[in-house]
Amino acid sequence: MPHLRRSDRHYYRGMTEHGKPSACAEVNIDADALTVYQLITDLPTLATLAEEAHAMEWCKGDAAGPGAEFKGRNRSGSRSWTTRCTVTAAEPGRVFAFDVRSAMIPVAHWRYDIESTADGSCRVTESTWDRRPGWFKTPAGWATGVRDRDTANAEHIRLTLQRLKAAAEAR
């Protein structure tokens, strides 16, 4: 677990990034790491960058920090659903990560790693780990209209990073 205070460790129960991500991609962005981090952790902005998310709002806390929670409203075609997310890591200019659940069922862990480069730009890696129990995958596919979540998330990450790059470089 990266750079955790002892008090933060309880937020990592069960869903953090163990093993290979189910989808992952990276992009080089001609912007500094703090600017990119601010875009990622501003929930209304992140909702405009993400493919399925159409709204995000803080419901416990009002800024990115371990233990803060936000609600995600998601859409795929005519289907929509809501998730609850708990921030597990928030280091300005370095990392933003959160666990996603539907009711009490673990869904995924998402992580944005930001690495500053020598020329003042940065490299962003977005990763996700599918944490759904096996029995939940079929009903989740019906509810979301997405049966192959790994392939969909790989494409969603590609699009999110493309939009993040455009937004950061336009600043």
N, C-alpha and C positions, 0 to 999 in steps of 0.2 A: 504494500500500500504506500503510495507516494506522499511524503510530507504531511503526515497526520499528527495532530496533537492527540494525546491520550483521550481527551474528551470527545474527539470526533470519531473514534473507532467504532462506536456503537451504530453509526449510520451505515456501516458497511456490511451489516448482517445479510448474508444470503445472496446478494445479487451483483456484486462488483465484477470487475473484468478479470475473471479467471478463465484461462484457456484462450484459444484463438477466437477473435471476433467473428460473428456470423456475416458481417459486412464491414468494409473499411476502405477508405480512400484518402488521398492527401492532395493538397494544392499549394502552390507557392503564391503568395499574395504580396504585391508591392505596397505594403502598409506596415506600420509598426505593430508589434504584438499586442500592446495595450488597446489600440484602436479596434483591432479585430476582436479581442476579448469583450470589449464594451458592446460591440454589435451582437455577439453571441449571447451575452447575458442580459440584454435588453429584450424581455419576452415578446413585446409587440413586434420588434424587429425580427427576432428569430422566427416568429410565426409567419412572417412574410417571406422568409428565406426557405423554410422547410416545405416539403412537397405535400404532406398530408395535414400538417397542423394548419389551422386557420385562425386560432386564437389561443393565447396563453395568458394566464394571470396569476399573480402571487396570491396564495390563500393562507400561508403561514410565513410571516416575514415579508419584507418588501424589497429584498435584494438578494443576489446570489451569495450564499454562504451555506456551509454544511448544516443540514437540518431544515433549511428553508423548503417550503413546499409550494408547488404551483399546479394549477389545473390546466390540462391541455384539451382543447376541443379539436377533434380531427375529422377529416372528411376524405372519402375516396368515392368518386362518382356520386351516386345518390345516397350512399351510406354515411352515417356519422356516428361518432362515439366520443366518450370523454375518458380521460385517464387522469391519474393523480401521480405527480412526480416529486421525488425527494432529492434535493441536491446532496451529493456525496463528496464533491470536491469543487472548490472555487478558489483558484489562485490567480489573481489578476495578471494578465499577460502570459499565463502558462497553461491553465487547465480549467475546464468546466465539465462536470460530470453529474449525471443524475440517474436514479432508478425510476422505472415506470411501473405502475400497477393499475389493474382494472379491478375495482372494489378492493379486495385483499389479495388478489391473485397477481404474482409477479409476472411482468410482461417482458421487460427489457432493461438493459443498462446501456446508456449512451454516454459517450465521452468525446470531448474536443480537446486535443493536445495542440498547443501553440508553441512553436520553437522559433525564437529570434535567429536571424541569419546575420552574417558579418556586414552585409550592405544595408542593414536597417529594415529590411523586409522580414517576412516570416513564412514559415511552413505550417499549415494547419492539417491535422489528421483527425478525421471524424470516424468513429468506430461505434459499433453496436454489438451487443451480445443478446441473443434471444434467450429469455429466461422463462418462457411459458412452459408449464407442465405439459407433458404429452397429450393428456386428455383434453386440454384447453385449446389446442391448435386447430382442430376442426371447427368447433363453434366460433372461435375467433376469426377464422377464415370466412365463415358465413356472415358474421356480423360486419366485417370490414370489407368484404368483397375481394380480399387478397389471400389467395390460397398458398402462394409461394412467397412467404414473407422475406426470406433471405435475398432472393432475386429482386424483389420490389425495394427492399431497403438499400441494396447496392445502387440501384438507379436513383433512389431518393437522395442518398448521400452525394452522388455525383452532381445532381441538380442543385442541392443545397450549397455545396462548396463552390459551384460555378456562380451562384447568386451572391454568396458571401464575398467572393473575390471581386465581383463587379461593384457591390455596395461599398466595400472597404477602399477600393482603388478610386472610387468617385469622390471620396471625401477630401 
